[in-house]
Structures are given as C-alpha cells and as structure tokens.
Amino acid sequence: MSEATGARPRSRGRAHAGRAATAIAIATAILVAAPVISIVSLALQPAADVWHDLVNYVLPAALLDTALLLVGVGALTLLIGAGTAWVMSRHDFPGRGMLLWLMPLPLAIPTYLAAYVYADLFEPLGLVHRTLAVWMPVRDALGHLPNLRSLPGAIFVIGLVLYPYVYLSARATFQVQSAEFAEAAKTLGAGRWTVFWRVSLPMARPALAVGVALVALETLNDIGASEYLGIRTLTVSIFTTWLNRGSLAGAAQLACLMLAIVAGLIAMERYGRRNANTEFSAESPHVRQRTRLSGARAWIAFAVCVLPVLMGFAVPLSYLAHQALGRGLLANFDPLLWRHTFHSFAFAALATLLALMLALATTIAHRFRPDPLRYLAMSIAQTGYALPGLVIALGLLTPVLAVDNAMSAVATSIGSSLPGLILVGSGTAVVIAYAIRFLAVPVGMIKAGFDSIPRDYDESARTVGAGQAVVLWQIYLPLLRPAMLGAIIIMFVDCLKELPATLLLRPLNVETLSTSIYQFASRGNFEDGALAALLIVAASIGPVAWLTRFSEVPSGPA
C-alpha cells in the first residue's frame, strides 16, 4: 500500500512536469508563429492608394535588385567558401594551422559595418583615392576607383563577410569524405580537378545547399549595407514604406512577398539536399590523406585562403581601429557610449536568457514524451531564424501594442494608470524579437545535446523512482552544459549585431551599439562610431573562433 501511495505522487509529479513543459513548448511555437500571423492579417487590410504606387514604382525594382543581390552574393560566397574549404581540407601547407582559426573570422564583421568601411575607403578623397593620387593626378585617380555604391559593390561587400557560412558547411563535408571515391576516380584516369568537380563537389551538395541558404537568409535580413550602398532591396522597401510612407498595411503586403521568397529559399535548400547520401563506405571508412604542398604551390594555396580573411576581416578591423585611435575616441571617450553598450548588453542578455528557457522547455517536452504535437512545436520554434528581423518587428508591432493597450485598459478600469506603453517603452518588444529570431540557435544545440544522451539514462533514473525534475537537474543539465554554453555565446553575439529589429522596436531615445553606428552612418560621419563598431567586433571574435574549436578531423592514412 505504501509503495502504491508513494508511486502516485511521483507519477503525478512526472505528469505535471511533462504537461508544464508541453504547455511552454506550445506557447513557444505560438510566439514564433505570431509575427507571421500578424503580418498576414495586416496584409489583408486595404491599402489601395499606397499599393498602386508600390506596384508601379517600387516593387519591380525591389524584386529585381533583391534577386540579383541574392544570386550574386550566393555565387560569390559559393566560389570563395567552397574553394577555400577544398584547399584547406585536401592540402597541408605552411600557415594552414593559423588559417583554421582565421577563416571564419569575417562572421565577426556585421554586413553593415563592412559596407560603411569599404564605402569610406573607396569614396573620393578616401584612403584608396589618396594612395592612388601619389602615383597619378587626382582626377585620373578618380577614374580608377570602383563604385561600391552599386549592386556589384553590395555583392562584393556582403559576400566577403558571409562566405564563412559556406566555408564551414563545405569543409565539414570535404574533410570526412571517404577516400575510396577519389581513389576509384583516379584509377579511371581522372586528374585532381576532375576529382574535385565530378566527385568531391557533388558529394558536398547538401552542405553547400545549407551554407548558401544561410547566406541568402542573412542577405535578405540585411538593411544597413543595402540601404547605405543604394540598393533598393525588398527589405529596404518594407522599411521605407512603413516609416516614410506611413503605411503599415503596404509594408505588410511587401513583407508577405518576402516570406514567399524565404519559403522558396528553404524549398531550394531542401531540393539541393535531395537524395543525398554521403555516408562512409563500410569497406573503406578512412578519410583521404591531405596532400603536402611546398614551394610555389604552398604559397598559392596560402594566398588563396588568406586573401578572403584579409579583405573580409583584417581590412575592416584595421580601419575601425585606425579611426578610433586617429580621432581620439578612446582619449575623449563619449559617456553616451556606456549607455549604448549597457542597452545592447541588457537586451542581448535578457533575450538569450528567455530563448534558453524556452528552448530547454521545448526540447525537454519532446524528450520526455515524443509525439507529433511536441515535434511540431519544436520544429516551429526553429523557424524563427528564417524570418528577417524586419519582418519579425513588423509582425510584432500589432500584438505588442494590443497587449500594451489591454494592460492600460485594465489599469484604468481599476482606477490606476500605467506609465505609457510597457512592452514597447521598456524594450521588452526588442527582447521578444531577438528571442524569436535566434531561438533556433539554442533549440538546435540543445536538441543535439539531447541526441548524444543515451535513453538508457532515462530508464535507469525511472527504475530508482527519480522524477522528471530530478532527471533534469541531476542528469540532463550537467550533460547539456557544453551545448547550452555554446548556445548562450552564439546567440548573445547575434543579438548584439542585430540591426533591423532593433531599429524599429527600440524605445524612444534609446540607442544600442548597432543603432548608434547606423545613426552616425546616416549623418555621413560613420567614423565617429568606430569605437562602438570595435566593441561589436571584439565581442564577436571569441564566439566565431569558438566555432572552429572542434572542426579539425585528422587526415586519413595514405
């Protein structure tokens, strides 16, 4: 009797914990889906006066520029990322060990910072112009300057800092490809380049599809670089329609087109991974041995890999450091920068904490009792990264304002009053937008951590009568600590760099590091924001380098 009585509370406790986790998982899925639902409902509102002008004067150019930008950036990042990944995976040469850490570092440079830096370098009377003027007349030097405020300029700048997405995905595949496929091709007389084009590259197709899809999503999310370089993308058009034309419905209708593009990109990524099988052969599981290069070949391989790092990371970082020191921004430190830094870190920390708790509850619900509903909730929670920050901000505006107005109405009904709009005025809307956009990071990493924990641990805990809370605290959390730490680091830095959602949802008179840099650039004195830009880059370097910590796979035997 006593055993049965004791078993009931434990079973009830397990049921309560499971139901609580499931409720949070479902609430998380609703939270992520809310901006999309709001966007669709807003788009159904009539906006005939604005929509006529958008269709005739805005939409054709925006769609064309967006398509060309996506294709151009995708092609450039594929060329740089896949090429350097193949060189790094298949060859040994002096300096390779250093390059393993350096290659992903351009991810520490937000696209808008790269655009500000390169536009400043190549503008008339900029550093490049002054350098050319040493060897030729000033007017002749102007003719040799590339026009970065153009579509090719935007493709060049954005591609330089986003290629690591393709590089990391491709290298992860290249370095573990089985040796037997290349050896079979060589026995048939195939040369090194034939093996690359006909064997290695097709086998890496799934990884390349993932990398290019991430690049396309980040390109769609960009607003600072495109706007500054004069490219009227769909994202920029949504921004100007909302703020300059004052049409929320028109902006929502454009946002629906962007969502259709996002869905198309995801479908193309899935199509690129179709029928892909890159498993090792059971008969020849060893990976290929890297070829040792020397002499001119080694120098060429090193140059091919180091050039994207220099242009995508070293040049922007050096320019920002030069401007910060040359303008005395350290000696004459602006106290407002402390406030902007505090706002950035506070928003990022709160959003990271919120997303971590939601991700943990969502993945735990699926772990405790996997079923279609919990799997669907977890899948929806991971879709936020596919939504551009501008779309999330636009979709959150109506629900957040509705909650604020409801709270004000309740306060008024009980004879009290609230100090303005609570969610918008306190920055809570920014935190929610960050959590939705980057929730996929902790969900994905914690899920991967759970996948590495054997189910036997759960069964063993149940046989000794341990409840789900005990299993969580004593087993799951200690084993999940590395995955959770990685999620915290990556998401925190992503939040620091986020610009579109911050621009549109931040409270009045509140600036973050990213928005303060944007304001300086909008006024034409970006250099005055160099120190704020350095803070963002400095905070990003460590996490980006951390991504390469376990990326090296030992070379196989000859």
N, C-alpha and C positions, 0 to 999 in steps of 0.2 A: 504493500500500500504506500509506504513511504517513498519507494523508488518511483512509483507511478506519479505520486504527488509532486515529487521533485522534478520529474521529467516534463510535467505540464508547463511549469513556469519557464523552463529552458526552451521548450518548443514555442511557447508564446513569445518569448524574447526574440528567438530567431525569426519568427513570423513578423513581429513588429519591426525589427531591423531591416528585414527584406522589403517590407511594404514601404518603409520610410525611404530606403534607397531607390526603390522603383518610382515613388512619387517625385523625388528630386530629379530622377532621370527624365521622367515625362515632362516635368516643369522646365528642365533644361532644353529639351527638344522644342517645346513651345516658345521659349525665349529666343532660341536661334531662328525659328521659323517666323517669329513675329514681324521682323522688318520686311520680309518678303511679302507676307500677307498684307501689311500696311501699304507697301508700295503698289501692289495690285489694286487695292481698294482706292487709293489716291488716283491711280491712273484712269480709273473708270469715271472720275468726275469730269464734267465738260470743261474744255479749255480751248474752244474753237478759235478765239481771237489770237492766242499765242501759238497754237498748234499750226495754223496756216503759215505763219512766218517761219516756224521751225522746219516744216516740211520743205518750204521753198528756198530758204536761205541758210539754214543751219545744218539740217540732218544730212543732206548729200555730202557736203564737205567733211562733216564729222565722221560719217561712216567710212568714207574713202581714206581719210587720214588715219583713222583707227586701224583699218585693215592693213594699210601699208606699213604702219608702225609695228603692228604685231608680226607681220611677215618678215619685215626687215630685222627686227630685234631677235626673232626666233632663229632666222638664218645665221645671223652673226654669232649668237650665243652657241648655236649648234656647231658652227665651224670652230670657234675658239675652244669651247668646252669639250667636245668630242676629240678634237685634235690633240689638245694638251693631255687629256686623260689617257689617250692611247700611248703617247710618248712616255708619260710617267709610269704607266702600267707595264709597258713592254721593254723598257730600257733602263739601264743603270748608267749614270754619268756623274761627274763631279758636280756637287751642288744639289743633287736630287733630294737628299735628306732635308735640306733647308727649304726647298720648294714645296715639300709635302705640307709644311706649315703655312707657307706664304700663299699658295694658290687660291685658297678660299677667302682671303682677306678682303677682296673688293666688296664682299657682302656687308662689311662694316661701314661702307660708304652708302648712305641713302641716295636714291637716284636724284633727288632734288639738289643735294649737296654737290654731286658730280656735275650737274648741269650748271649750277652757279659758278663753280670753279672754272670749268672749261670755257664757258662763255666769257668770263672775265679774262682768262688767259689769251683768248684769240680775238678779242674786240680791238678796234683801233686804239692805238696808244697803250695796249696791253703788253704784257711781258714778251709774248712771241713777236708782236709787231716791233717793239723796241729792239729786240735781238736782231731781227732781220734788217732793221734800219742801220745797223752797224756796218753791214756789207753792201747796202744798196740805198738809193734815195728813198725818202719816206713814202712818196706816192707810189713808187714801184713796189715797195714792201706791202702796201695795202692790197695790191693785186694778187699777192701770194698767200693771203690769209684765207683759210676755208671759212665759209659761212656756217657757223654752228647753230645759228638761229634759223634752222630749216629742218625738214624731215630727215635728210641724211645725217645732219648733226645730232638730232634726237636719237636716231637709231644707233649712232656711234657711241654716244654718251651712256645711254641706258644699257646697251649691250655690254659695255666694258665692266659695269658693276654687277650685272646679273648672270654673266656666264658661269659663275661657280655652281649655280643650280644644276646646269647640265654637266659640268665637270665632275661634281661629287657623285651624281647618279651614274654617269658613264664609267667612271673609274671603279666604282664599287662592283660593276659588272665585268669590265675588262680584266681586272686583276684576278678574278676567280674563274675565268673561263677555262674549261678543260683543254689540256694540251692535245688531245687526240684529234680534234677537228682540224687544227692548224697543221699537225703532222700529216694527216691524210691529204690535205690540200697540197702540201709540199711534195709529197710522193707523186702527185699528178703533175708536177712541174710548175706549180703556182709560185710566184715571187712574193716578196714581203708586202708590196702594195696590193697585190691581188688577194692575198690572205686577209688584209685589212678590209678591203671593200666587199669581198664576197663571203667572208666568214665572220670576222670579229664584229663588224658593224651591224650586220643583220641580227646577230645573236644579242647585241646590246640594244635592239629596238625598243623593248619595254622600258628600259632605264632612260633612254633618250626621250621617249614619249613623256615620261613623268617629268623629266627636267625641263623640257620645252613648255609643257603645260604650266609648270610653276612660273617660268619666265613670263609667259603670256598673262597669267593672272596678276603678277606683280606689275607688269606693264599697264594693264588695264587699271590697276589701283592707283597708278601714279597720277598726280595732278601738278605737283610743283615743277618738275622738269618739263613736262609738255607745255604748260602754260608759259613758263619763263622763256622757252625756246620758240614760242609762237606756233605751236602745233595745236590745232583745234580738234582735239580728240573728243570722243563721246563723253568722257569723264569731265573734261573742261566745259563742254556744252551743258552738261547737267548742272555744274557748279554755277555758271553764269546765268542759266535760265532761272534757277532758284533765287540767287542773290540779286542779280542785276535786273531781271525782268519781273521778279516778284511772283512767279507762277509756280506754286508747289505742284499743281496737277501736271503742268507741262514737264517739269523736271522728273516727276514720277513716271510719265509716259516714256521719256528718254531712258530712264533707269530700267524700265521693263525691257527695252531693246538690249540694254547692256546685260541684263540677266539672261536673255536669249543667247547672246554671244558667249557668256560664261558657260551656259549649258552646252553649247556647241563645242567649246574648247574641251570640256570634260568628256563629251562623247568622242571627240577626236583622239583624246588621250587613251580612252578605253579601246578604241579601234586600233590604235597603234600598238596596244599590248595583246591584241587578239591572237589566239592560237600560238602563243609564245611559250617555248619550253627551253629553259637554259640550264637544266639540271646536269650535274656531272654524270659522266658515264660510270657505271659500276665496275667496268673492266679497266678503265684508265682514269681514276679520280684525281690525279695530280694536276696542278695548275702549271701553266707554261713558265719556263725559266726566263727571267729578264735578260736581254742581250746587253753585254757590256760595251759601251761606246768609248772611243778615245779619239784624240786629235780633233780634226775639224768637225766630225760628226757630233762629238760630245759638245762642242761649243755651239753648234747649230741647235741641238736639242735643248740646251740650257737657254739659249736666246729665245727660242720659240715659246718656252714656258714662262720665262721671267718677264717678257715684254707685256703680256696682259696684266701681270701683277703691278709692274711699274706704272702703267697707264691707268689702271683701274683703282689702285690703292696708293702707291707711293706719291704720284703727282698730286692728287687732291690733298693728301695728308701734309705733304711738304708745303703746299701753297697755303693751307689753313694755318700751319704753324708759323710760316713767314709773315702772314698778315697779322696774326695775333701778337707776335713779337715786334714787328715793324711799326705797328700802330699803337704800341704801348698798352694793349688791352689787359695785360697782366699787371703792369705797374699802376695803371689807372683803372683798377677793377670797378666795374659798374655794379653797385649794390643790387640793382634790379635783377642781375643775373642769378643771384642767390635765390630770389623769389621764383624766377622761371624754372630754375633747377629743382626747387622744392616741389613746385606744381607737377613737373614732369615725373619726378620720382614717386610722388604721392599717388598720382593717377596710375602709374605703371604698377606700383606695389599692390594697391588695392585691387586692380583688375587681375593681376597674377594670382593673388590670394583667392579671389572669387572664382576664377576659372579653375584653379587647382581643386577647390572643394567640389565644384560642380562635376569636374571630370572624374574625380575619385568616386563620388556617389554614382555617377552614370556607369562607370566600368565595374564597380562593385556589384551593382544591381544585376548586371549581366553575368558576373562571375558566380554570384550566389545561386541564381536560377535562370540560366539562359533560355530564352524563348523569343519568338518573333517580335513581340512588343518591345522588349528590352533591347534587342538587337537594332530595331528600327530607331529607338530613341538614341542609342549610341551612334548610329550612322548619321542621323540628322545633326547631332552635336558636332560632328566633324565637318559639316558642310560650310561652316561659317568662314573658313579661310578662303573659300571660293568667291565670297561676296566682297566686292571692293568696299573700302572703308566709307567712301562717299555714299554708296547705296545703303549701307547699314545706317549711317547717320540720317539720311533722308527717311528711311523706313521707321527709325526710332522716334522721330520728331513727334508724330501724331500720338502714338501710345504714351510717350513720356509726358507730353502736355496734358493728355486726358487724365493721367494719374495725378498730376500736379493740381489740375482744376478740381478733381474729385476730392482730394485732400483739403483744398481750400474751402470747398462747399461744406464738407463735414465740419471743419473747424468753425465756419460761420454759423452753422446750424446749432452748435453748442455754445455760441456766444464767445468764441475765441477767434483768433486770426493768426495766419501764418506769414512769416517774413518773405513774401514773394514766392516764386516758383522753386520748390525744394529740390526736385531732381535735377532740373536744368541749372538752377542757380548755384547748387553745391558742387557741380561737376560729376554727380552720380551718373548722368547720361553718358559722359565720356568714359567712365569706368565700365558701364554696361556695354558700350560699343566696342571697347577693347576686348572685353571678355568674350563677346560673341565672335569677333573677327579672329581671335587667336586661340579659341577654345580647342581647336583641332590639335594644337601642339601638345597640351597635357593629356588629352584623351588618347591620342595616338601613342605617346610614350608610355603612359601608364598601362594601356592595353598591351603593349609589347612587353612591359614588365610582368604583367599577369600571365602572359603566354609562357613565360620562362619559369613560372612557379608550378611544380607538378601538382596535379589534382590529388595525389596521394596525401599531401599535407592537409588538405581539407578533410579527407576521410579520417585520417589519424586523429585530428582535433575533435571530430564528431564522436569518435568511439570513446573518448575520455570525457565526453559531456561538455566540451567547450562550446560556448555560444558564439554567434557570429561577431559580436563586439570583441570578444577575446581573440578570435581568429584574426580580426582586423588589426588589433593593437599588437598582438604578440607574434604574428606570422607575416601578414601582408605588408604592413608599413615598414618594418625593418628591411624586408627584401625589396620593397619598391623604392627605397630611399635614393639609389642612384638615378632611376628613371624620373622621380619627382624633382630631384635637384637639377637634372638636365632640362626638364620642362620649365622650371622656375627661371633658370638663366636665360634660355632662349626666348621665352615669352616676355620677360621683363624688358629685354633689349628691343624686341619687336614693338612693344608699346612705346618705348622711348622714341623710336623712329617714325611712328605713325603720324601722318600729316593730315590727310583729308578729313577723317572723322573728328580729329581734334579741332581743326579749323571751324567746323560747322556746329559743334556741340559744346565747346568750352564756354564757361560763364563769361559774362561781360567783364572787361578789364582784367581778364586772367589770360596770361600767356604761358606757354611751355617753351622748352628749348627749340622744338621744331617750329612752332608758330612764330616765335620771335625771329628766327632766321628767315622765315617766309616774309615777315613784315619788313625786315631790312632789305631783302631782295626786291620786294615790291616798290620800295622807295628808291632803288637804284644804288644803295650803299651796302651791298651784301658783305663787304669786307669787315664792316663793323660788327657783324655777327660771327666772325671767325672763331672766337673763343667758345661761344655756345656750340658751334659745329664741332669743334675739337672735343668737347665734353661728350657729345653723342658718339663720335667715332671711338674715343677712348673707352667708353662703356661697352662698345660693341666688339672690340678686338678680342678680348678674352673669350667670350662665348663662341665667336666664329672659329678661333683656334681650337677651342674645345671640341668642335665638331670633327676635327681630324685626329683626335686622340687615339681612337681605335680603328682607324681607316686602313692601316697598312697590313697587307696579307703577305706572309713570307713567300718568296719565289719558289716555285716547284723545282724538282730535280731535272736535270737535263735528260 
